[in-house]
Amino acid sequence: MPESGPYTIDYNGLMLTITEHYIEGSRVFHVKFANHLKPLNLVVVESTKGTKYWTSVPPGRQAEADEIGPLIGWYYHNKKK
């Protein structure tokens, strides 16, 4: 699948630049912050109970994944059409 982006999302007044990449069949969202924060990679995964959720790759930035992931999902489903 082709990579797409970049597009921008407002995250509490901070602009994020998002690009989508496909690595070994998995869609990875690369997030660049408009400040000093390190870039973040996010993916959607499925729990053992079948629930989908956002997580960071590599692990360790789950709080950001929990907040930013749904914003990406909203953008993807509402603005990219």
C-alpha positions as CSV (number, residue, x, y, z in Angstrom):
1,M,0.0,0.0,0.0
2,P,1.2,3.5,-0.7
3,E,2.4,5.8,2.1
4,S,0.3,9.0,2.6
5,G,0.5,12.3,4.2
6,P,1.6,14.5,5.5
7,Y,-1.4,16.0,7.2
8,T,-1.7,18.1,10.3
9,I,-3.7,17.7,13.4
10,D,-4.2,20.1,16.3
11,Y,-3.4,18.5,19.6
12,N,-4.3,20.9,22.4
13,G,-3.0,23.9,20.5
14,L,0.2,22.0,19.3
15,M,0.3,21.1,15.6
16,L,1.2,17.6,14.8
17,T,2.4,16.4,11.4
18,I,1.3,12.9,10.6
19,T,2.6,10.6,7.8
20,E,1.4,7.0,7.2
21,H,3.8,4.2,6.4
22,Y,3.3,0.5,5.7
23,I,5.9,-1.8,7.3
24,E,5.5,-5.6,6.7
25,G,1.8,-5.1,6.1
26,S,1.2,-3.0,9.2
27,R,0.1,0.7,9.0
28,V,2.4,2.9,11.1
29,F,1.6,6.5,11.8
30,H,4.7,8.7,12.3
31,V,3.9,11.8,14.4
32,K,6.2,14.9,14.4
33,F,5.6,17.5,17.1
34,A,5.9,21.3,16.4
35,N,8.0,21.6,19.6
36,H,10.9,19.8,21.3
37,L,9.1,16.4,21.8
38,K,10.7,13.4,20.0
39,P,8.7,12.0,17.1
40,L,6.3,9.2,17.9
41,N,5.2,6.1,16.0
42,L,1.7,4.8,16.6
43,V,-0.1,1.6,15.5
44,V,-3.5,0.1,16.1
45,V,-3.3,-3.3,17.7
46,E,-5.9,-5.8,18.9
47,S,-5.9,-7.2,22.4
48,T,-6.4,-10.8,23.2
49,K,-10.1,-10.0,24.0
50,G,-10.5,-8.5,20.5
51,T,-10.5,-4.8,21.5
52,K,-8.5,-2.5,19.2
53,Y,-6.4,0.2,20.8
54,W,-3.5,2.6,19.9
55,T,0.0,1.9,21.1
56,S,3.4,3.4,20.6
57,V,6.3,1.7,18.8
58,P,8.6,1.2,20.5
59,P,6.6,0.9,23.7
60,G,6.8,3.5,26.5
61,R,4.7,6.4,25.3
62,Q,1.3,4.9,25.9
63,A,-0.2,8.1,27.5
64,E,0.5,10.0,24.3
65,A,-0.8,7.1,22.1
66,D,-4.1,7.1,24.1
67,E,-4.6,10.8,23.4
68,I,-3.2,11.2,19.9
69,G,-4.3,7.9,18.4
70,P,-8.0,8.7,18.5
71,L,-7.3,12.1,17.0
72,I,-5.7,10.4,14.0
73,G,-8.6,8.0,13.8
74,W,-11.1,10.8,13.8
75,Y,-9.1,12.7,11.1
76,Y,-8.7,9.6,9.0
77,H,-12.4,8.7,9.1
78,N,-13.8,12.2,8.7
79,K,-11.4,14.5,6.8
80,K,-9.6,12.2,4.3
81,K,-12.8,11.3,2.5
